[in-house]
Amino acid sequence: MIIKEINIRKMKMTMKTPFVTGLGTFQEKDFLILEVKDELGNTGWGESVAFSTPWYSEETLGTNLHMINDFLIPIVLGKEIGHPDEVSQLFSTIRKNNMAKSAVEGAIWDLYAKRNKMTLGHALGGKQDKIEVGISIGIHENMADLVGTVRGFIKEGYKRIKVKIKPGHDIEVLRELRRNFPDVPLMADANSAYTLDDIELLKQLDEFNLTMIEQPLASDDIIDHATLQKQLKTAICLDESIHSLEDTRKAIELGSTQVINVKIGRVGGLTEAKKIHDYCMEKNIPVWCGGMLESGIGRAHNIALTTLPNFILPGDTAGSSRYWEKDIISPEVIVEDGYITVPTAYGIGYEPDCEAMDSYTVEYTQFKAY
Ligand code: MG
């Protein structure tokens, strides 16, 4: 296929409720949507999951826009591409900037699947026709509010509950949740809020029978996590520390992690995500798909990836209505009794809702190959 046209939309959407982590509060979501067209008029869609500020990683919407405009589009525009796996190879001359790469690569994967009349899940080698989903809940200062929120999501059928923790907002929160919900699969995400000095506190988490603790230590660490894992019964799951198959291999060899949270944007795209999935499967390390508060386009990519067989733990891909009054895809992502039925239409399986998409677009840039 020849990449004939790439359109970038700068989007602004407002989340229904603010999402609070140990590092910041979000309600406005500014992000990029990419539209890629081939010579036959097929269209693929991708999303940059970078946030507008560098709290999660060093990438932002601004850095992504720069990388995509000035470096990535010139590499693929007008180029003949046989298979989307070639894209990560083409981008390998550019260091890091994984979310920017992933936005372009994801749109090309969708394009490839549509052109070959298959679902994106099938194009990746996935087989599951429905996926189990969990929910990620931000920090609530009021405990009764949190318990009420969790109760609501359990009633909706979500398969596991993940709560954000930070120093001063950890043991008591988890104790109260366990008191109210003794049997629900529960996990905690620290977003790197602790250090090895907190080891005694972190050991206390073992009493809550958590399915895992996600990224307790520094976002660039795999050494201290190995030290911590030796002293914890609770499985550690790495998120921020994993950017590639190589990071995955090293973390597993060191014993730093027993579970991997795969985020397509963080690892540079679907090709690398699939490699990480395959390696973890070989090593008996379960994986799940994390979320970046995506719009429907990014959400659809997550669903397709989750159809691969080693995604055996529920991911963070909640339904559209969890975050948005109106999503930019049709139909919206719907969760029923904790499951999403994988769409069977070609590519990502959801159509962009052009009217909604236009209403959230604040800037539009077009690149054409002649
Ligand atoms: Mg996380």
Residues whose N, C-alpha, C, O or C-beta is under 5 A from the ligand:
A	BS01	MG	D189 E214 D239
